[in-house]
Amino acid sequence: MTAPHTPAAATEARLLTTTDPRSGARRATAIAVTSDASVAATAARAASAFCELRERPRTWRAGLLRALADALEADREALVDTAAAETGLTAARLDGELARSAFQFRLFADAVAEGGYLEAIIDHAGPTPLGPGPDVRRMLVPIGPVAVFGSSNFPFAFSVPGGDTASALAAGNPVVLKAHSSHPLTSQRAFTVLAAAADAHGAPHGTLGIVYGQAAGAALVADPAIAAVGFTGSLSTGRILEQIIAGRETPIPFYGELSSVNPLVITDGAAAARSGEIAEGLFASVTGSAGQLCTKPGIAFIPRGPAGDALVEGVVARARAADAQTVLNGRIHGAFEQIRSRLVSDGRARSLVAPRAGGEGFSLTPAVLTIDAADATAAVAEEAFGPLIVIVRYGSIDEVGAALRAVPHSLTATIHSEPGETEHRRALTAAVTDLAGRIVYNGYPTGVRVSWAMHHGGPWPATNTLHTSVGVTAIRRFLRPLAWQDAPAGVLPAELRDGPADLPRRVDGVLRLAGA
């Protein structure tokens, strides 16, 4: 493995700092910004590792993923403590997130062992309606070294030990990580844990690597050894990385999760039947992790009338009574009020609850804005990272449909309705189908399940891809199809050879289960 980059080899190298957002205290670390030469060397090691890693059998790779999960759990206490001091997230939240990260590795291990993700297909040579056909065999193969950028709001599940890392390794690719500047010590410790476990499992040198610093991230994306990039972060940074890729001699896939407002619609019937329950659930979803979740509902459509008024008052009362929450860093803290002010000045929203700064560190209380559906424009549908919600009051489902056209495409859309509102539910489903990658009914979009069926993506600007970054099918991003025509048996991968197989395959058009 590649050891964390330190200033031992260059005493004048610039050291990174870390900040505890709970207090605002900043201190130096022993982690040096990675030089361009070190980035190139790390990428070269990954390219060398790829030649060996791609040939390892699926059983070995599944074992590697399980070993990484075990190692994370063995270092749970130290990882959680380190992350708490760099993110301000609670120990309970971080403990659950680390458990999720370990679960992801094990879920991908199960998928690798099962083998269906390879889409193995065999068409034997023989007569066809168009004449004699050659023998053609096809499956998905690893794409090459993957650069993974850690995100600020998930120091485990979407950073060094996150889903991009797990899915890229599961596909058979080395991973070079770009540590997030908000939690460098957490990134370093998580990487050290994973690298040691990979070494112990016999992984090729260079299977995992890490770089630090903004310039190092740019150099990594530009390096010709890198074959794909996984990124979770801001739309502006995503565009910068896309520009770097466009300037490469050989462009590569860029999988970015970028921006999402996640509209939530509450019908008349739902407001009348469950105003108190929905107010509580909506407020919890908006303020969970201080509103710093990509699936936070940032805009909620609530009907006019007494039931809707009661629901709004329930959200407002909770916001006024809420204590200040710590946000991840000073940049987010400073941008929160700037965005809120734009929603009021440019978006014409009215403030129902103004935020208050906490006593120390980067903390603030929730903000609630409101606007009439007829006045809603794109200016009021800007993503606000933090505990803020815009409440849109409407008088008819048609008004909702018209206002939704001003909302950017999102990861999710949510509909709260009652059993007797079939037509309203159908109309709202039609209105959001092209808007989002996941539709939630009578629930809340925060809390993304890690499973085989989950889709965590959406039309631009939510993501720039049709793929998911959560769940088993996330592995598809880091694979490419390859076909062998009239190939000698000795050059075929084991999954495409004749005889019983340990994975499902389609043979001469017929789907066969493992063992057939």
C-alpha positions as CSV (number, residue, x, y, z in Angstrom):
1,M,0.0,0.0,0.0
2,T,1.0,3.6,-0.3
3,A,1.7,5.1,3.2
4,P,0.1,8.5,4.1
5,H,2.2,11.3,2.6
6,T,4.2,13.0,5.4
7,P,6.9,15.7,5.3
8,A,9.7,13.3,6.2
9,A,11.1,13.4,2.7
10,A,10.7,17.2,2.3
11,T,11.0,19.2,5.5
12,E,9.8,22.3,3.8
13,A,6.6,20.8,2.5
14,R,3.5,22.7,3.5
15,L,1.5,21.0,6.3
16,L,-2.2,20.7,6.4
17,T,-4.3,22.1,9.3
18,T,-7.5,20.8,10.8
19,T,-10.3,22.7,12.5
20,D,-12.7,21.5,15.2
21,P,-16.0,23.1,14.1
22,R,-17.4,22.8,17.6
23,S,-15.0,25.4,18.9
24,G,-13.4,26.9,15.7
25,A,-10.0,25.9,17.1
26,R,-7.4,25.3,14.3
27,R,-4.2,23.3,14.6
28,A,-1.5,21.9,12.4
29,T,-1.2,18.3,11.5
30,A,1.8,16.3,10.4
31,I,0.3,15.7,7.0
32,A,2.0,17.4,4.1
33,V,0.4,18.5,0.9
34,T,1.2,15.9,-1.7
35,S,3.6,17.0,-4.4
36,D,2.9,16.5,-8.1
37,A,5.7,14.0,-8.2
38,S,4.2,12.0,-5.4
39,V,0.8,12.1,-7.1
40,A,2.4,10.7,-10.2
41,A,4.2,8.0,-8.3
42,T,1.0,7.0,-6.4
43,A,-1.0,6.8,-9.7
44,A,1.8,4.7,-11.3
45,R,1.7,2.2,-8.4
46,A,-2.0,1.9,-8.9
47,A,-1.6,1.2,-12.6
48,S,1.0,-1.5,-11.7
49,A,-1.4,-3.0,-9.1
50,F,-4.2,-3.1,-11.6
51,C,-2.3,-5.5,-13.8
52,E,-2.3,-8.0,-11.0
53,L,-5.5,-7.1,-9.2
54,R,-7.7,-7.7,-12.3
55,E,-6.5,-11.3,-12.5
56,R,-7.4,-12.2,-8.9
57,P,-10.4,-14.5,-8.6
58,R,-13.7,-13.2,-7.3
59,T,-13.4,-15.3,-4.1
60,W,-10.2,-13.5,-3.2
61,R,-11.7,-10.1,-3.9
62,A,-14.7,-10.8,-1.8
63,G,-12.4,-11.8,1.0
64,L,-10.5,-8.5,0.6
65,L,-13.7,-6.5,1.0
66,R,-14.7,-8.5,4.1
67,A,-11.2,-7.9,5.6
68,L,-11.6,-4.2,5.0
69,A,-15.0,-4.2,6.8
70,D,-13.5,-6.1,9.8
71,A,-10.6,-3.6,10.0
72,L,-12.9,-0.6,10.1
73,E,-14.9,-2.1,12.9
74,A,-11.8,-3.0,14.9
75,D,-10.7,0.6,14.9
76,R,-14.2,2.0,15.4
77,E,-13.6,4.0,18.6
78,A,-10.5,5.8,17.4
79,L,-12.1,6.5,14.0
80,V,-15.3,8.0,15.5
81,D,-13.3,10.1,18.0
82,T,-11.1,11.5,15.2
83,A,-14.0,12.3,13.0
84,A,-16.1,13.9,15.7
85,A,-13.2,16.4,16.3
86,E,-13.0,17.3,12.7
87,T,-16.7,17.4,11.6
88,G,-18.7,18.3,14.8
89,L,-21.0,15.3,14.0
90,T,-22.3,13.4,17.0
91,A,-20.6,10.1,18.1
92,A,-23.9,8.3,17.5
93,R,-24.2,9.6,14.0
94,L,-20.6,8.7,13.2
95,D,-20.9,5.3,14.8
96,G,-23.9,4.5,12.6
97,E,-22.1,5.8,9.5
98,L,-19.1,3.7,10.2
99,A,-21.4,0.6,10.6
100,R,-22.9,1.6,7.2
101,S,-19.4,1.7,5.6
102,A,-18.5,-1.8,6.9
103,F,-21.9,-3.0,5.7
104,Q,-21.2,-1.6,2.2
105,F,-18.0,-3.5,2.0
106,R,-19.7,-6.8,3.0
107,L,-22.6,-6.2,0.6
108,F,-20.3,-5.8,-2.3
109,A,-18.4,-8.9,-1.2
110,D,-21.7,-10.8,-1.4
111,A,-22.3,-9.3,-4.9
112,V,-18.8,-10.2,-6.1
113,A,-19.2,-13.8,-4.8
114,E,-22.6,-14.1,-6.5
115,G,-21.2,-12.8,-9.8
116,G,-24.4,-11.7,-11.6
117,Y,-23.0,-8.1,-11.8
118,L,-20.6,-9.3,-14.5
119,E,-23.5,-9.8,-17.0
120,A,-21.7,-12.9,-18.4
121,I,-23.1,-14.0,-21.8
122,I,-22.2,-16.8,-24.1
123,D,-23.4,-17.2,-27.7
124,H,-22.0,-20.4,-29.2
125,A,-21.0,-20.5,-32.8
126,G,-23.7,-22.0,-35.1
127,P,-26.3,-21.3,-37.7
128,T,-28.4,-18.1,-37.4
129,P,-31.2,-16.7,-39.6
130,L,-28.5,-14.5,-41.2
131,G,-26.0,-17.3,-41.8
132,P,-23.2,-18.9,-39.8
133,G,-22.5,-17.0,-36.6
134,P,-19.1,-16.9,-34.7
135,D,-18.7,-17.8,-31.1
136,V,-19.1,-14.6,-29.0
137,R,-18.7,-14.3,-25.3
138,R,-19.1,-11.1,-23.3
139,M,-18.9,-9.8,-19.7
140,L,-18.0,-6.7,-17.8
141,V,-14.3,-6.2,-16.8
142,P,-12.5,-3.7,-14.5
143,I,-11.9,-0.2,-16.0
144,G,-8.6,0.7,-14.3
145,P,-7.3,2.8,-11.4
146,V,-10.1,5.0,-9.9
147,A,-9.7,8.4,-8.2
148,V,-12.2,8.8,-5.4
149,F,-12.8,12.2,-3.8
150,G,-14.0,12.2,-0.2
151,S,-17.0,14.4,0.7
152,S,-17.2,16.7,3.7
153,N,-20.6,15.6,5.1
154,F,-19.9,11.8,5.2
155,P,-16.3,11.2,6.6
156,F,-16.9,7.5,6.4
157,A,-19.7,6.5,4.0
158,F,-18.7,8.8,1.2
159,S,-15.1,9.4,1.9
160,V,-12.0,7.1,2.3
161,P,-13.9,4.0,3.3
162,G,-17.1,4.9,1.4
163,G,-19.3,3.5,-1.3
164,D,-17.1,4.7,-4.2
165,T,-14.1,3.0,-2.7
166,A,-16.0,-0.2,-2.0
167,S,-17.6,-0.4,-5.4
168,A,-14.4,0.4,-7.3
169,L,-12.4,-2.3,-5.4
170,A,-15.3,-4.8,-5.8
171,A,-15.1,-4.2,-9.6
172,G,-11.4,-5.2,-9.5
173,N,-9.8,-1.7,-9.6
174,P,-7.2,0.0,-7.5
175,V,-8.3,3.2,-5.8
176,V,-6.4,6.5,-5.2
177,L,-8.2,8.7,-2.7
178,K,-8.2,12.4,-2.5
179,A,-8.6,13.2,1.2
180,H,-11.1,15.9,2.1
181,S,-9.6,19.1,3.5
182,S,-12.2,19.3,6.3
183,H,-11.2,16.0,7.8
184,P,-7.5,15.2,6.9
185,L,-6.8,13.3,10.1
186,T,-9.9,11.1,9.7
187,S,-9.0,10.5,6.1
188,Q,-5.4,9.5,7.1
189,R,-6.5,7.2,9.9
190,A,-9.2,5.5,7.8
191,F,-6.7,5.0,5.0
192,T,-4.1,3.6,7.3
193,V,-6.6,1.1,8.6
194,L,-7.7,0.0,5.1
195,A,-4.2,-0.2,3.8
196,A,-3.0,-2.4,6.6
197,A,-5.9,-4.8,6.1
198,A,-5.3,-4.9,2.4
199,D,-1.6,-5.7,3.0
200,A,-2.5,-8.4,5.4
201,H,-4.8,-9.9,2.8
202,G,-2.1,-10.0,0.2
203,A,-3.3,-7.2,-2.0
204,P,-0.8,-5.9,-4.7
205,H,1.3,-2.9,-3.7
206,G,-0.6,0.2,-4.9
207,T,-4.1,-1.2,-4.5
208,L,-4.9,1.7,-2.3
209,G,-3.2,5.2,-2.3
210,I,-4.1,8.6,-1.0
211,V,-3.2,12.2,-1.8
212,Y,-3.7,15.5,0.1
213,G,-4.4,19.0,-1.1
214,Q,-6.5,20.7,-3.8
215,A,-3.6,20.9,-6.3
216,A,-2.9,17.2,-5.7
217,G,-6.6,16.4,-6.5
218,A,-6.3,18.2,-9.8
219,A,-3.1,16.5,-10.7
220,L,-4.6,13.1,-9.8
221,V,-7.6,13.7,-12.2
222,A,-5.2,14.7,-15.0
223,D,-2.8,11.8,-14.5
224,P,-3.0,9.4,-17.5
225,A,-3.0,6.3,-15.2
226,I,-6.4,7.2,-13.8
227,A,-9.3,5.6,-15.6
228,A,-12.3,7.0,-13.8
229,V,-13.3,9.6,-11.1
230,G,-15.9,9.3,-8.4
231,F,-16.8,12.6,-6.8
232,T,-19.4,13.8,-4.2
233,G,-19.4,17.5,-3.6
234,S,-20.3,20.9,-5.0
235,L,-21.5,21.6,-8.5
236,S,-18.8,24.3,-8.9
237,T,-15.9,21.9,-8.0
238,G,-17.5,19.1,-10.1
239,R,-17.3,21.4,-13.2
240,I,-13.7,22.2,-12.5
241,L,-12.9,18.5,-12.4
242,E,-14.8,18.0,-15.7
243,Q,-12.7,20.7,-17.3
244,I,-9.6,18.9,-16.2
245,I,-10.8,15.7,-17.7
246,A,-11.8,17.4,-20.9
247,G,-8.2,18.6,-21.2
248,R,-6.7,15.1,-20.9
249,E,-5.4,13.4,-24.1
250,T,-7.8,10.6,-23.2
251,P,-11.1,11.7,-21.5
252,I,-12.4,9.4,-18.8
253,P,-15.7,8.8,-17.0
254,F,-16.5,11.3,-14.3
255,Y,-19.2,10.2,-11.8
256,G,-20.3,13.3,-9.9
257,E,-23.0,13.8,-7.3
258,L,-23.4,17.5,-7.3
259,S,-26.5,19.4,-6.2
260,S,-30.0,18.5,-5.0
261,V,-33.1,20.4,-3.6
262,N,-35.3,17.3,-3.2
263,P,-38.9,18.7,-3.4
264,L,-41.5,17.3,-1.0
265,V,-45.2,17.6,-1.7
266,I,-48.0,17.3,0.9
267,T,-51.5,16.9,-0.3
268,D,-54.7,18.3,1.3
269,G,-55.6,14.9,2.6
270,A,-52.2,14.2,4.1
271,A,-52.1,17.7,5.8
272,A,-55.6,17.2,7.3
273,A,-54.9,13.6,8.5
274,R,-51.3,14.0,9.7
275,S,-50.3,17.6,10.1
276,G,-48.6,17.1,13.5
277,E,-46.8,13.9,12.4
278,I,-45.6,15.4,9.1
279,A,-44.4,18.6,10.8
280,E,-42.3,16.5,13.1
281,G,-41.0,14.2,10.4
282,L,-40.3,17.0,8.0
283,F,-38.4,19.1,10.6
284,A,-36.3,16.1,11.6
285,S,-35.4,15.4,7.9
286,V,-34.5,19.1,7.3
287,T,-32.3,19.4,10.4
288,G,-30.8,15.9,10.6
289,S,-27.0,16.2,10.6
290,A,-27.6,20.0,10.7
291,G,-29.2,19.9,7.3
292,Q,-26.0,18.8,5.6
293,L,-27.3,15.8,3.7
294,C,-27.6,15.6,0.0
295,T,-31.1,14.2,0.3
296,K,-32.4,16.9,2.7
297,P,-35.8,18.2,1.5
298,G,-35.0,21.8,0.8
299,I,-38.4,22.9,-0.6
300,A,-41.8,21.6,0.7
301,F,-45.2,22.2,-1.0
302,I,-47.9,22.7,1.7
303,P,-51.6,23.4,0.8
304,R,-53.3,26.6,1.9
305,G,-56.0,26.3,4.5
306,P,-56.3,25.4,8.2
307,A,-54.6,22.0,7.9
308,G,-51.7,23.4,6.0
309,D,-51.5,26.4,8.4
310,A,-51.2,23.9,11.3
311,L,-48.5,22.0,9.6
312,V,-46.5,25.1,8.8
313,E,-46.9,26.3,12.4
314,G,-45.6,22.9,13.6
315,V,-42.4,23.3,11.6
316,V,-42.0,27.0,12.6
317,A,-42.5,26.2,16.3
318,R,-39.9,23.5,16.2
319,A,-37.4,25.8,14.4
320,R,-37.9,28.6,16.9
321,A,-37.3,26.2,19.8
322,A,-34.3,24.5,18.3
323,D,-30.8,24.7,19.7
324,A,-27.9,25.7,17.5
325,Q,-26.3,22.9,15.5
326,T,-22.6,22.6,14.5
327,V,-22.0,22.7,10.8
328,L,-19.0,21.0,9.2
329,N,-16.7,24.0,8.5
330,G,-16.4,27.8,8.3
331,R,-17.1,27.8,4.6
332,I,-20.5,26.2,5.0
333,H,-21.3,28.4,8.0
334,G,-20.5,31.6,6.1
335,A,-22.3,30.5,2.9
336,F,-25.5,29.6,4.8
337,E,-26.6,33.2,5.5
338,Q,-25.5,34.3,2.0
339,I,-27.7,31.7,0.4
340,R,-30.6,32.5,2.8
341,S,-30.3,36.2,1.9
342,R,-30.4,35.4,-1.8
343,L,-33.5,33.3,-1.4
344,V,-35.2,36.4,0.2
345,S,-33.8,39.1,-2.1
346,D,-33.7,37.3,-5.4
347,G,-36.2,34.5,-4.8
348,R,-38.7,36.8,-3.0
349,A,-39.2,34.4,-0.2
350,R,-40.4,35.7,3.2
351,S,-38.7,34.7,6.4
352,L,-40.7,32.9,9.0
353,V,-37.8,31.9,11.2
354,A,-34.4,33.6,11.0
355,P,-31.3,31.6,12.0
356,R,-29.2,32.5,15.0
357,A,-25.5,31.9,15.4
358,G,-24.5,29.6,18.3
359,G,-22.2,30.6,21.1
360,E,-19.0,29.2,19.7
361,G,-17.5,27.4,16.7
362,F,-19.5,27.1,13.5
363,S,-23.1,26.6,14.8
364,L,-26.5,28.0,13.9
365,T,-30.2,27.4,14.3
366,P,-32.7,26.5,11.6
367,A,-34.2,28.9,9.1
368,V,-37.7,28.7,7.6
369,L,-38.8,30.7,4.5
370,T,-42.1,30.7,2.7
371,I,-43.5,31.8,-0.7
372,D,-46.7,31.4,-2.7
373,A,-46.6,28.8,-5.5
374,A,-47.5,31.4,-8.1
375,D,-44.4,33.4,-7.2
376,A,-41.9,30.5,-7.1
377,T,-39.0,30.8,-9.5
378,A,-35.7,29.1,-9.9
379,A,-34.2,31.8,-7.7
380,V,-36.0,30.4,-4.7
381,A,-35.0,26.8,-5.4
382,E,-31.3,27.1,-4.8
383,E,-29.7,24.3,-2.7
384,A,-29.0,25.6,0.8
385,F,-26.5,23.3,2.5
386,G,-27.6,23.5,6.1
387,P,-30.8,23.5,8.2
388,L,-33.0,25.6,5.9
389,I,-36.4,24.9,4.2
390,V,-38.5,26.9,1.8
391,I,-42.2,26.3,2.3
392,V,-44.3,26.8,-0.9
393,R,-48.0,27.4,-0.2
394,Y,-50.3,26.2,-3.0
395,G,-54.1,26.1,-3.8
396,S,-54.3,23.3,-6.4
397,I,-52.3,20.4,-7.7
398,D,-51.9,22.3,-11.0
399,E,-50.1,25.0,-9.1
400,V,-47.7,22.4,-7.7
401,G,-47.0,21.1,-11.1
402,A,-46.2,24.6,-12.5
403,A,-44.0,25.5,-9.5
404,L,-42.1,22.2,-9.8
405,R,-40.9,23.3,-13.2
406,A,-38.8,25.9,-11.4
407,V,-37.1,23.3,-9.2
408,P,-33.8,21.8,-10.4
409,H,-33.6,18.1,-11.1
410,S,-32.9,16.3,-7.8
411,L,-31.8,13.0,-6.3
412,T,-35.3,12.6,-4.7
413,A,-38.9,13.8,-4.8
414,T,-41.3,12.9,-2.0
415,I,-45.2,12.7,-2.0
416,H,-47.3,12.6,1.1
417,S,-50.9,11.6,0.3
418,E,-53.8,9.6,1.7
419,P,-55.4,6.4,0.3
420,G,-58.4,8.3,-1.2
421,E,-56.3,10.7,-3.2
422,T,-55.5,8.3,-6.1
423,E,-55.8,11.0,-8.8
424,H,-53.7,13.5,-6.9
425,R,-51.0,10.9,-6.2
426,R,-50.9,9.8,-9.9
427,A,-50.7,13.5,-11.1
428,L,-47.9,14.3,-8.7
429,T,-46.0,11.1,-9.6
430,A,-46.2,12.1,-13.2
431,A,-45.0,15.6,-12.3
432,V,-41.8,14.4,-10.5
433,T,-40.9,11.3,-12.5
434,D,-38.6,13.2,-14.9
435,L,-37.4,15.4,-12.0
436,A,-35.8,12.9,-9.7
437,G,-33.9,9.6,-9.4
438,R,-36.0,8.3,-6.4
439,I,-39.6,8.9,-5.5
440,V,-40.5,8.5,-1.8
441,Y,-44.1,8.0,-0.7
442,N,-45.3,9.0,2.8
443,G,-41.8,9.1,4.1
444,Y,-38.6,11.2,4.0
445,P,-35.7,11.1,1.6
446,T,-32.9,11.3,4.2
447,G,-31.5,7.9,5.3
448,V,-30.5,6.2,2.0
449,R,-30.8,2.5,2.3
450,V,-27.7,0.5,1.1
451,S,-29.2,-2.3,-0.9
452,W,-29.5,-4.0,-4.2
453,A,-32.4,-2.0,-5.4
454,M,-31.4,1.5,-4.2
455,H,-30.8,4.2,-6.8
456,H,-29.0,7.3,-5.5
457,G,-28.7,9.5,-8.5
458,G,-30.7,11.8,-10.6
459,P,-30.8,14.0,-13.7
460,W,-28.5,17.0,-14.0
461,P,-27.5,18.8,-11.8
462,A,-28.2,16.2,-9.1
463,T,-25.6,14.0,-10.9
464,N,-24.0,14.0,-14.3
465,T,-24.6,10.3,-14.9
466,L,-27.4,7.7,-15.1
467,H,-25.7,5.5,-12.5
468,T,-26.1,5.2,-8.7
469,S,-23.5,5.9,-6.1
470,V,-25.3,3.8,-3.4
471,G,-26.2,0.1,-3.5
472,V,-24.8,-2.9,-5.5
473,T,-25.4,-1.4,-9.0
474,A,-22.9,1.3,-8.1
475,I,-20.3,-1.2,-9.2
476,R,-21.4,-0.7,-12.8
477,R,-19.6,2.6,-13.0
478,F,-16.2,1.1,-12.7
479,L,-16.6,-1.7,-15.2
480,R,-16.6,-1.8,-19.0
481,P,-17.9,-4.5,-21.5
482,L,-15.5,-6.7,-23.3
483,A,-16.4,-9.4,-25.9
484,W,-14.2,-12.4,-27.0
485,Q,-14.9,-13.7,-30.5
486,D,-13.8,-17.2,-31.4
487,A,-11.4,-17.1,-28.5
488,P,-9.4,-20.2,-27.5
489,A,-10.6,-21.5,-24.1
490,G,-7.3,-20.8,-22.5
491,V,-7.6,-17.1,-22.8
492,L,-11.1,-16.8,-21.6
493,P,-11.9,-15.8,-18.0
494,A,-13.2,-18.6,-15.9
495,E,-16.7,-17.0,-15.9
496,L,-17.0,-17.5,-19.7
497,R,-15.7,-21.0,-20.1
498,D,-18.0,-23.9,-21.0
499,G,-19.2,-26.2,-18.3
500,P,-20.8,-25.6,-14.9
501,A,-20.3,-22.0,-13.6
502,D,-20.4,-20.4,-10.2
503,L,-22.5,-17.4,-11.4
504,P,-25.6,-16.8,-13.4
505,R,-25.1,-16.5,-17.2
506,R,-27.1,-16.2,-20.4
507,V,-26.1,-19.0,-22.7
508,D,-27.4,-19.0,-26.2
509,G,-30.2,-16.7,-25.2
510,V,-31.3,-18.7,-22.1
511,L,-30.6,-17.4,-18.6
512,R,-29.0,-20.1,-16.5
513,L,-28.4,-20.0,-12.7
514,A,-25.2,-20.7,-11.0
515,G,-24.2,-24.3,-11.2
516,A,-25.7,-24.9,-14.6
